[in-house]
Every structure is written in C-alpha cells, then in structure tokens.
Amino acid sequence: MKTVSVYVCAALAEIAGCFAFWAWLRLGKSAWWLLPGLTSLIAFAVLLTLVESAAAGRAYAPYGGIYIVASLAWLWTVEHARPDRWDITGAGVCLFGAAIILWGPRL
C-alpha cells in the first residue's frame, strides 16, 4: 500500500508542477508560478525513488497508470471539466496494465 500512496503523491506533485508551467505559459500567470512548480517537480522525482523496485523502469511504468487517473481527477476538480466515458475507460485500462506490472509475479 505504501507504493500506491507514493505513486499518488508523486502524481499530484508532477501534475501541480506541470500545471504551474502551463499557467505561466498558457494562462499568462506570473513567472513566480515557476518557483512552486519547480519545487513540486523536484518532490515528484524524489518521491519516485521511494518506490520499492530493483529497477527504475519497473518503478516508473506502473506510475504511468496512476498518473493518468490523477490527471483526470485534476481535470475534474481543478479545471472543472468532467472526464467522459472514454477518459474513464482509458484510465481503467491503464490501471489494469499498471497493476500487472506492479504486482505480477517475477521469475
């Protein structure tokens, strides 16, 4: 369960950091938005190192599924745009794939 919590926190940190750049470049916000954005992206990178995995790629791959779901949650809660059925279906497929990578038996 620790791994899932780390992934969720990492996803929120990455999305918030990237959104700060989006706000600066696309929404005309002040360049000061970059300071918390960079801090958030550093936190994201550090958080992913906490995942119990012998290989970085195997830690990052299942994170992708969590990131997709977190992005849709951000879309809904922060940007007030409701995900449609294709968003939800795609996220479900990605989570299924992430679960296989994360919890699949290793030989």
PyMOL commands that place a pseudoatom at each C-alpha (Angstrom):
pseudoatom trace, name=CA, resn=MET, resi=1, chain=A, elem=C, hetatm=0, pos=[0.000, 0.000, 0.000]
pseudoatom trace, name=CA, resn=LYS, resi=2, chain=A, elem=C, hetatm=0, pos=[2.976, 2.309, 0.594]
pseudoatom trace, name=CA, resn=THR, resi=3, chain=A, elem=C, hetatm=0, pos=[3.851, 2.096, -3.095]
pseudoatom trace, name=CA, resn=VAL, resi=4, chain=A, elem=C, hetatm=0, pos=[0.381, 3.193, -4.188]
pseudoatom trace, name=CA, resn=SER, resi=5, chain=A, elem=C, hetatm=0, pos=[0.499, 6.112, -1.734]
pseudoatom trace, name=CA, resn=VAL, resi=6, chain=A, elem=C, hetatm=0, pos=[3.889, 7.180, -3.078]
pseudoatom trace, name=CA, resn=TYR, resi=7, chain=A, elem=C, hetatm=0, pos=[2.554, 6.981, -6.640]
pseudoatom trace, name=CA, resn=VAL, resi=8, chain=A, elem=C, hetatm=0, pos=[-0.483, 9.103, -5.783]
pseudoatom trace, name=CA, resn=CYS, resi=9, chain=A, elem=C, hetatm=0, pos=[1.645, 11.748, -4.054]
pseudoatom trace, name=CA, resn=ALA, resi=10, chain=A, elem=C, hetatm=0, pos=[4.144, 11.716, -6.921]
pseudoatom trace, name=CA, resn=ALA, resi=11, chain=A, elem=C, hetatm=0, pos=[1.351, 12.141, -9.458]
pseudoatom trace, name=CA, resn=LEU, resi=12, chain=A, elem=C, hetatm=0, pos=[-0.111, 15.106, -7.609]
pseudoatom trace, name=CA, resn=ALA, resi=13, chain=A, elem=C, hetatm=0, pos=[3.341, 16.691, -7.316]
pseudoatom trace, name=CA, resn=GLU, resi=14, chain=A, elem=C, hetatm=0, pos=[4.062, 16.182, -11.021]
pseudoatom trace, name=CA, resn=ILE, resi=15, chain=A, elem=C, hetatm=0, pos=[0.692, 17.472, -12.165]
pseudoatom trace, name=CA, resn=ALA, resi=16, chain=A, elem=C, hetatm=0, pos=[0.890, 20.517, -9.885]
pseudoatom trace, name=CA, resn=GLY, resi=17, chain=A, elem=C, hetatm=0, pos=[4.415, 21.270, -11.102]
pseudoatom trace, name=CA, resn=CYS, resi=18, chain=A, elem=C, hetatm=0, pos=[3.496, 20.931, -14.743]
pseudoatom trace, name=CA, resn=PHE, resi=19, chain=A, elem=C, hetatm=0, pos=[0.337, 22.964, -14.205]
pseudoatom trace, name=CA, resn=ALA, resi=20, chain=A, elem=C, hetatm=0, pos=[2.464, 25.814, -12.831]
pseudoatom trace, name=CA, resn=PHE, resi=21, chain=A, elem=C, hetatm=0, pos=[4.316, 25.921, -16.153]
pseudoatom trace, name=CA, resn=TRP, resi=22, chain=A, elem=C, hetatm=0, pos=[1.001, 25.652, -18.021]
pseudoatom trace, name=CA, resn=ALA, resi=23, chain=A, elem=C, hetatm=0, pos=[-0.373, 28.570, -16.007]
pseudoatom trace, name=CA, resn=TRP, resi=24, chain=A, elem=C, hetatm=0, pos=[2.704, 30.676, -16.749]
pseudoatom trace, name=CA, resn=LEU, resi=25, chain=A, elem=C, hetatm=0, pos=[2.959, 29.896, -20.470]
pseudoatom trace, name=CA, resn=ARG, resi=26, chain=A, elem=C, hetatm=0, pos=[-0.671, 29.351, -21.451]
pseudoatom trace, name=CA, resn=LEU, resi=27, chain=A, elem=C, hetatm=0, pos=[-2.718, 31.270, -18.911]
pseudoatom trace, name=CA, resn=GLY, resi=28, chain=A, elem=C, hetatm=0, pos=[-0.500, 34.346, -18.629]
pseudoatom trace, name=CA, resn=LYS, resi=29, chain=A, elem=C, hetatm=0, pos=[0.292, 33.905, -14.931]
pseudoatom trace, name=CA, resn=SER, resi=30, chain=A, elem=C, hetatm=0, pos=[3.388, 35.456, -13.357]
pseudoatom trace, name=CA, resn=ALA, resi=31, chain=A, elem=C, hetatm=0, pos=[6.762, 33.758, -13.706]
pseudoatom trace, name=CA, resn=TRP, resi=32, chain=A, elem=C, hetatm=0, pos=[6.631, 33.424, -9.909]
pseudoatom trace, name=CA, resn=TRP, resi=33, chain=A, elem=C, hetatm=0, pos=[4.403, 30.398, -10.530]
pseudoatom trace, name=CA, resn=LEU, resi=34, chain=A, elem=C, hetatm=0, pos=[7.568, 28.595, -11.602]
pseudoatom trace, name=CA, resn=LEU, resi=35, chain=A, elem=C, hetatm=0, pos=[9.060, 28.510, -8.095]
pseudoatom trace, name=CA, resn=PRO, resi=36, chain=A, elem=C, hetatm=0, pos=[6.413, 26.260, -6.536]
pseudoatom trace, name=CA, resn=GLY, resi=37, chain=A, elem=C, hetatm=0, pos=[6.227, 24.431, -9.858]
pseudoatom trace, name=CA, resn=LEU, resi=38, chain=A, elem=C, hetatm=0, pos=[9.911, 23.540, -9.780]
pseudoatom trace, name=CA, resn=THR, resi=39, chain=A, elem=C, hetatm=0, pos=[9.695, 22.591, -6.111]
pseudoatom trace, name=CA, resn=SER, resi=40, chain=A, elem=C, hetatm=0, pos=[6.771, 20.340, -6.886]
pseudoatom trace, name=CA, resn=LEU, resi=41, chain=A, elem=C, hetatm=0, pos=[8.629, 18.670, -9.777]
pseudoatom trace, name=CA, resn=ILE, resi=42, chain=A, elem=C, hetatm=0, pos=[11.630, 18.033, -7.535]
pseudoatom trace, name=CA, resn=ALA, resi=43, chain=A, elem=C, hetatm=0, pos=[9.313, 16.459, -4.959]
pseudoatom trace, name=CA, resn=PHE, resi=44, chain=A, elem=C, hetatm=0, pos=[7.853, 14.265, -7.709]
pseudoatom trace, name=CA, resn=ALA, resi=45, chain=A, elem=C, hetatm=0, pos=[11.291, 12.971, -8.685]
pseudoatom trace, name=CA, resn=VAL, resi=46, chain=A, elem=C, hetatm=0, pos=[12.284, 12.313, -5.084]
pseudoatom trace, name=CA, resn=LEU, resi=47, chain=A, elem=C, hetatm=0, pos=[9.007, 10.528, -4.342]
pseudoatom trace, name=CA, resn=LEU, resi=48, chain=A, elem=C, hetatm=0, pos=[9.501, 8.063, -7.195]
pseudoatom trace, name=CA, resn=THR, resi=49, chain=A, elem=C, hetatm=0, pos=[12.805, 6.999, -5.652]
pseudoatom trace, name=CA, resn=LEU, resi=50, chain=A, elem=C, hetatm=0, pos=[10.844, 5.746, -2.628]
pseudoatom trace, name=CA, resn=VAL, resi=51, chain=A, elem=C, hetatm=0, pos=[9.123, 3.007, -4.649]
pseudoatom trace, name=CA, resn=GLU, resi=52, chain=A, elem=C, hetatm=0, pos=[10.358, -0.463, -3.732]
pseudoatom trace, name=CA, resn=SER, resi=53, chain=A, elem=C, hetatm=0, pos=[11.797, -1.696, -7.016]
pseudoatom trace, name=CA, resn=ALA, resi=54, chain=A, elem=C, hetatm=0, pos=[15.108, -3.107, -8.185]
pseudoatom trace, name=CA, resn=ALA, resi=55, chain=A, elem=C, hetatm=0, pos=[14.849, -1.226, -11.492]
pseudoatom trace, name=CA, resn=ALA, resi=56, chain=A, elem=C, hetatm=0, pos=[13.840, 2.370, -12.163]
pseudoatom trace, name=CA, resn=GLY, resi=57, chain=A, elem=C, hetatm=0, pos=[11.888, 1.426, -15.280]
pseudoatom trace, name=CA, resn=ARG, resi=58, chain=A, elem=C, hetatm=0, pos=[9.762, -1.034, -13.345]
pseudoatom trace, name=CA, resn=ALA, resi=59, chain=A, elem=C, hetatm=0, pos=[9.034, 1.703, -10.786]
pseudoatom trace, name=CA, resn=TYR, resi=60, chain=A, elem=C, hetatm=0, pos=[8.130, 4.258, -13.452]
pseudoatom trace, name=CA, resn=ALA, resi=61, chain=A, elem=C, hetatm=0, pos=[5.967, 2.052, -15.692]
pseudoatom trace, name=CA, resn=PRO, resi=62, chain=A, elem=C, hetatm=0, pos=[3.102, 1.404, -13.263]
pseudoatom trace, name=CA, resn=TYR, resi=63, chain=A, elem=C, hetatm=0, pos=[3.302, 5.034, -12.168]
pseudoatom trace, name=CA, resn=GLY, resi=64, chain=A, elem=C, hetatm=0, pos=[2.022, 5.940, -15.629]
pseudoatom trace, name=CA, resn=GLY, resi=65, chain=A, elem=C, hetatm=0, pos=[-1.373, 4.406, -14.877]
pseudoatom trace, name=CA, resn=ILE, resi=66, chain=A, elem=C, hetatm=0, pos=[-1.653, 6.277, -11.595]
pseudoatom trace, name=CA, resn=TYR, resi=67, chain=A, elem=C, hetatm=0, pos=[-0.598, 9.491, -13.329]
pseudoatom trace, name=CA, resn=ILE, resi=68, chain=A, elem=C, hetatm=0, pos=[-3.357, 9.137, -15.917]
pseudoatom trace, name=CA, resn=VAL, resi=69, chain=A, elem=C, hetatm=0, pos=[-6.039, 8.665, -13.270]
pseudoatom trace, name=CA, resn=ALA, resi=70, chain=A, elem=C, hetatm=0, pos=[-4.654, 11.563, -11.209]
pseudoatom trace, name=CA, resn=SER, resi=71, chain=A, elem=C, hetatm=0, pos=[-4.634, 13.763, -14.333]
pseudoatom trace, name=CA, resn=LEU, resi=72, chain=A, elem=C, hetatm=0, pos=[-8.313, 13.072, -14.896]
pseudoatom trace, name=CA, resn=ALA, resi=73, chain=A, elem=C, hetatm=0, pos=[-9.043, 13.818, -11.243]
pseudoatom trace, name=CA, resn=TRP, resi=74, chain=A, elem=C, hetatm=0, pos=[-7.149, 17.118, -11.664]
pseudoatom trace, name=CA, resn=LEU, resi=75, chain=A, elem=C, hetatm=0, pos=[-9.152, 17.832, -14.818]
pseudoatom trace, name=CA, resn=TRP, resi=76, chain=A, elem=C, hetatm=0, pos=[-12.380, 17.378, -12.886]
pseudoatom trace, name=CA, resn=THR, resi=77, chain=A, elem=C, hetatm=0, pos=[-11.536, 19.028, -9.557]
pseudoatom trace, name=CA, resn=VAL, resi=78, chain=A, elem=C, hetatm=0, pos=[-9.196, 21.868, -10.560]
pseudoatom trace, name=CA, resn=GLU, resi=79, chain=A, elem=C, hetatm=0, pos=[-10.184, 22.632, -14.147]
pseudoatom trace, name=CA, resn=HIS, resi=80, chain=A, elem=C, hetatm=0, pos=[-13.868, 21.788, -13.657]
pseudoatom trace, name=CA, resn=ALA, resi=81, chain=A, elem=C, hetatm=0, pos=[-14.073, 19.710, -16.829]
pseudoatom trace, name=CA, resn=ARG, resi=82, chain=A, elem=C, hetatm=0, pos=[-15.735, 16.354, -16.287]
pseudoatom trace, name=CA, resn=PRO, resi=83, chain=A, elem=C, hetatm=0, pos=[-13.966, 13.330, -17.802]
pseudoatom trace, name=CA, resn=ASP, resi=84, chain=A, elem=C, hetatm=0, pos=[-16.079, 11.496, -20.367]
pseudoatom trace, name=CA, resn=ARG, resi=85, chain=A, elem=C, hetatm=0, pos=[-16.644, 7.752, -20.685]
pseudoatom trace, name=CA, resn=TRP, resi=86, chain=A, elem=C, hetatm=0, pos=[-13.624, 7.361, -22.970]
pseudoatom trace, name=CA, resn=ASP, resi=87, chain=A, elem=C, hetatm=0, pos=[-11.391, 9.063, -20.414]
pseudoatom trace, name=CA, resn=ILE, resi=88, chain=A, elem=C, hetatm=0, pos=[-12.686, 6.729, -17.712]
pseudoatom trace, name=CA, resn=THR, resi=89, chain=A, elem=C, hetatm=0, pos=[-12.396, 3.627, -19.897]
pseudoatom trace, name=CA, resn=GLY, resi=90, chain=A, elem=C, hetatm=0, pos=[-8.858, 4.500, -20.943]
pseudoatom trace, name=CA, resn=ALA, resi=91, chain=A, elem=C, hetatm=0, pos=[-7.841, 5.173, -17.358]
pseudoatom trace, name=CA, resn=GLY, resi=92, chain=A, elem=C, hetatm=0, pos=[-9.258, 1.800, -16.308]
pseudoatom trace, name=CA, resn=VAL, resi=93, chain=A, elem=C, hetatm=0, pos=[-7.266, 0.007, -18.993]
pseudoatom trace, name=CA, resn=CYS, resi=94, chain=A, elem=C, hetatm=0, pos=[-4.115, 1.841, -17.898]
pseudoatom trace, name=CA, resn=LEU, resi=95, chain=A, elem=C, hetatm=0, pos=[-4.687, 0.971, -14.233]
pseudoatom trace, name=CA, resn=PHE, resi=96, chain=A, elem=C, hetatm=0, pos=[-5.156, -2.664, -15.162]
pseudoatom trace, name=CA, resn=GLY, resi=97, chain=A, elem=C, hetatm=0, pos=[-1.839, -2.613, -17.024]
pseudoatom trace, name=CA, resn=ALA, resi=98, chain=A, elem=C, hetatm=0, pos=[-0.140, -0.823, -14.151]
pseudoatom trace, name=CA, resn=ALA, resi=99, chain=A, elem=C, hetatm=0, pos=[-1.400, -3.476, -11.706]
pseudoatom trace, name=CA, resn=ILE, resi=100, chain=A, elem=C, hetatm=0, pos=[0.009, -6.250, -13.885]
pseudoatom trace, name=CA, resn=ILE, resi=101, chain=A, elem=C, hetatm=0, pos=[3.424, -4.575, -13.972]
pseudoatom trace, name=CA, resn=LEU, resi=102, chain=A, elem=C, hetatm=0, pos=[3.399, -3.715, -10.277]
pseudoatom trace, name=CA, resn=TRP, resi=103, chain=A, elem=C, hetatm=0, pos=[2.086, -6.953, -8.806]
pseudoatom trace, name=CA, resn=GLY, resi=104, chain=A, elem=C, hetatm=0, pos=[2.821, -9.522, -11.497]
pseudoatom trace, name=CA, resn=PRO, resi=105, chain=A, elem=C, hetatm=0, pos=[4.973, -12.471, -10.391]
pseudoatom trace, name=CA, resn=ARG, resi=106, chain=A, elem=C, hetatm=0, pos=[8.692, -12.070, -11.082]
pseudoatom trace, name=CA, resn=LEU, resi=107, chain=A, elem=C, hetatm=0, pos=[10.647, -15.107, -12.170]
for i in range(1, 107): cmd.bond("trace and resi %d" % i, "trace and resi %d" % (i + 1))
show_as sticks, trace
zoom trace
